[in-house]
């Protein structure tokens, strides 16, 4: 059971309890309090006025006090409701679990994902109800993994519906046009303590960095996936035509990323949102603010 579903269930349960208490149970408690106070007034005529007022207020408070489980549900409901709507329709936090997007995103980066850029969707079932925009080439996109939708993946959009994506000898082209690249200073991998070849790449209007490991051959051993016939593979690389309603994605760490080259296209209904901001980075358990900010 994923967190979104758990949050949805908590939202429904606490909301039902809050509404039932506010519109049903609370009225019953108030009516009961009036009965008890009337009985108290009838039997406490000889009691000192100050003491009588004190005991009367104590009786009233005890009568209108809700059960503990109802009180806690009412306290938590507004918090759960705010978190639920923020995560469902505005922004959702994610943690980068792997190195497939190095050097753009590092393992341990905590990022924010815009949930409405690609359209407003119903929570849990992820059905789009309001059209806002579509993924564009170069976007860093979070989506439900087509092979197992319990998992969220993050990759860069390389091809949109109708595009022909070709990757041969580690050179990327889209619709027959080679993608503009230039070699940069090597990237130092702090986990493996090695330097990797680093490049600048421009897809559409987005300029970003990629890694390519010279020692790894370009050949790919693809898996079986829907519409596999739209792709052809050989020792030098592959060529894929992106079907309608689908997207072709790749990791920026080109030789250490399982992506559309292996498991196929991302259906439109699997899209979660557009990643746009690093709000914290965790190196182990040590927080770092040096990487905070937006990214391409």
Rosetta blueprint (number, residue, H / E / L):
1 X L
2 X L
3 X H
4 X H
5 X H
6 X H
7 X H
8 X H
9 X H
10 X H
11 X H
12 X H
13 X H
14 X H
15 X H
16 X H
17 X H
18 X H
19 X H
20 X H
21 X H
22 X H
23 X H
24 X H
25 X H
26 X H
27 X H
28 X H
29 X H
30 X H
31 X H
32 X H
33 X H
34 X H
35 X H
36 X H
37 X H
38 X H
39 X H
40 X H
41 X H
42 X H
43 X H
44 X L
45 X L
46 X L
47 X L
48 X L
49 X H
50 X H
51 X H
52 X H
53 X H
54 X H
55 X H
56 X H
57 X H
58 X H
59 X H
60 X H
61 X H
62 X H
63 X H
64 X H
65 X L
66 X L
67 X L
68 X H
69 X H
70 X H
71 X H
72 X H
73 X H
74 X H
75 X H
76 X H
77 X H
78 X H
79 X H
80 X H
81 X H
82 X H
83 X H
84 X H
85 X H
86 X H
87 X H
88 X H
89 X H
90 X H
91 X E
92 X E
93 X E
94 X E
95 X E
96 X L
97 X L
98 X L
99 X L
100 X L
101 X L
102 X L
103 X L
104 X L
105 X L
106 X L
107 X L
108 X L
109 X E
110 X E
111 X E
112 X E
113 X E
114 X E
115 X L
116 X L
117 X L
118 X L
119 X L
120 X E
121 X E
122 X L
123 X L
124 X L
125 X L
126 X L
127 X L
128 X E
129 X E
130 X E
131 X L
132 X L
133 X L
134 X L
135 X L
136 X L
137 X L
138 X L
139 X L
140 X E
141 X E
142 X E
143 X E
144 X E
145 X L
146 X L
147 X L
148 X L
149 X L
150 X L
151 X L
152 X E
153 X E
154 X E
155 X E
156 X E
157 X E
158 X E
159 X E
160 X L
161 X L
162 X L
163 X L
164 X E
165 X E
166 X E
167 X E
168 X E
169 X L
170 X L
171 X E
172 X E
173 X E
174 X E
175 X L
176 X L
177 X E
178 X E
179 X L
180 X E
181 X E
182 X E
183 X E
184 X L
185 X L
186 X L
187 X E
188 X E
189 X E
190 X L
191 X L
192 X L
193 X L
194 X E
195 X E
196 X E
197 X L
198 X E
199 X E
200 X E
201 X E
202 X E
203 X E
204 X L
205 X L
206 X E
207 X E
208 X E
209 X E
210 X E
211 X E
212 X L
213 X L
214 X L
215 X L
216 X L
217 X L
218 X L
219 X L
220 X L
221 X L
222 X L
223 X L
224 X L
225 X L
226 X L
227 X L
228 X H
229 X H
230 X H
231 X E
232 X E
233 X E
234 X E
235 X L
236 X L
237 X E
238 X E
239 X E
240 X E
241 X E
242 X L
243 X L
244 X L
245 X L
246 X E
247 X E
248 X E
249 X E
250 X E
251 X L
252 X L
253 X E
254 X L
255 X L
256 X L
257 X L
258 X L
259 X L
260 X H
261 X H
262 X H
263 X H
264 X L
265 X L
266 X E
267 X E
268 X H
269 X H
270 X H
271 X E
272 X E
273 X E
274 X E
275 X E
276 X E
277 X E
278 X E
279 X E
280 X E
281 X E
282 X E
283 X E
284 X L
285 X L
286 X E
287 X E
288 X E
289 X L
290 X L
291 X L
292 X L
293 X E
294 X E
295 X L
296 X L
